[in-house]
């Protein structure tokens, strides 16, 4: 009877040890799986971050180009305004010359008529 109890106790301890080992293996597997899932999520976040960073860089480049284009347009407008101003001054000179020539012709005609 003593040996039977001893065998039962040993068998029970073996089963408990086996169950404990299986539980530890299951917890380890679960931990590994969770760690892999977190790593996958982390990798996905890094990819999203890289995509967002590239999108921001593209938008910054668009804005930089737009500013450059605006500056070129401003410079071109300044050049054109300068040319318009020069043309207006030249037109004033031509009008003054025309007025003077007409005045001289009128004076000449009046003198001839006398």
C-alpha positions as CSV (number, residue, x, y, z in Angstrom):
1,X,0.0,0.0,0.0
2,X,2.9,2.4,0.8
3,X,4.5,1.7,-2.6
4,X,1.2,2.3,-4.4
5,X,0.8,5.6,-2.6
6,X,4.4,6.5,-3.4
7,X,3.8,5.6,-7.1
8,X,0.6,7.6,-7.1
9,X,2.3,10.6,-5.6
10,X,5.2,10.3,-8.1
11,X,2.7,10.0,-11.0
12,X,0.7,13.0,-9.7
13,X,3.9,15.0,-9.4
14,X,4.9,14.0,-12.9
15,X,1.5,15.0,-14.3
16,X,1.7,18.3,-12.4
17,X,5.2,18.9,-13.7
18,X,4.0,18.1,-17.2
19,X,1.0,20.4,-16.9
20,X,3.3,23.2,-15.5
21,X,5.7,22.7,-18.5
22,X,2.8,22.8,-20.9
23,X,1.5,26.0,-19.2
24,X,4.9,27.6,-19.4
25,X,5.2,26.6,-23.1
26,X,1.8,28.0,-23.9
27,X,2.6,31.3,-22.1
28,X,5.9,31.5,-23.9
29,X,4.2,30.9,-27.3
30,X,1.6,33.5,-26.4
31,X,4.3,36.0,-25.4
32,X,6.3,35.3,-28.6
33,X,3.1,35.8,-30.7
34,X,2.3,39.1,-29.0
35,X,5.9,40.2,-29.5
36,X,5.7,39.4,-33.2
37,X,2.3,41.2,-33.5
38,X,3.8,44.3,-31.8
39,X,6.8,44.1,-34.2
40,X,4.5,43.9,-37.2
41,X,2.4,46.8,-35.9
42,X,5.6,48.8,-35.3
43,X,6.8,48.1,-38.8
44,X,3.5,49.2,-40.2
45,X,3.6,52.4,-38.2
46,X,7.2,53.0,-39.5
47,X,6.0,52.6,-43.1
48,X,3.1,55.0,-42.5
49,X,5.4,57.5,-40.9
50,X,7.8,57.2,-43.9
51,X,4.8,57.7,-46.3
52,X,3.6,60.7,-44.3
53,X,7.1,62.2,-44.2
54,X,7.4,61.8,-48.0
55,X,4.0,63.4,-48.5
56,X,5.1,66.4,-46.3
57,X,8.3,66.7,-48.2
58,X,6.4,66.7,-51.5
59,X,4.0,69.4,-50.2
60,X,7.0,71.5,-49.0
61,X,8.6,71.2,-52.4
62,X,5.3,72.3,-54.1
63,X,5.1,75.3,-51.8
64,X,8.8,76.2,-52.5
65,X,8.2,76.0,-56.3
66,X,5.0,78.1,-56.0
67,X,7.0,80.7,-54.0
68,X,9.7,80.7,-56.7
69,X,7.1,81.0,-59.4
70,X,5.3,83.8,-57.6
71,X,8.7,85.6,-57.2
72,X,9.4,85.2,-60.9
73,X,6.0,86.5,-61.8
74,X,6.5,89.5,-59.5
75,X,9.9,90.2,-61.1
76,X,8.4,89.9,-64.6
77,X,5.5,92.2,-63.6
78,X,8.1,94.7,-62.3
79,X,9.9,94.6,-65.6
80,X,6.7,95.0,-67.6
81,X,5.6,97.9,-65.4
82,X,9.0,99.5,-66.0
83,X,8.6,99.1,-69.8
84,X,5.0,100.5,-69.6
85,X,6.3,103.5,-67.7
86,X,9.1,104.0,-70.2
87,X,6.6,103.7,-73.1
88,X,4.3,106.2,-71.4
89,X,7.2,108.7,-71.0
90,X,8.1,108.1,-74.7
91,X,4.5,108.7,-75.7
92,X,4.4,111.9,-73.7
93,X,7.6,113.1,-75.5
94,X,6.1,112.2,-78.9
95,X,2.8,114.1,-78.0
96,X,4.8,117.1,-76.9
97,X,6.8,116.9,-80.1
98,X,3.6,116.6,-82.2
99,X,2.1,119.5,-80.4
100,X,5.2,121.6,-81.0
101,X,5.3,120.5,-84.7
102,X,1.6,121.4,-85.1
103,X,2.1,124.7,-83.4
104,X,5.1,125.5,-85.7
105,X,3.0,124.5,-88.8
106,X,0.2,126.7,-87.6
107,X,2.6,129.6,-87.1
108,X,4.1,129.0,-90.5
109,X,0.7,128.9,-92.2
110,X,-0.4,132.0,-90.4
111,X,2.7,133.8,-91.5
112,X,2.2,132.7,-95.1
113,X,-1.4,133.9,-95.0
114,X,-0.3,137.4,-94.0
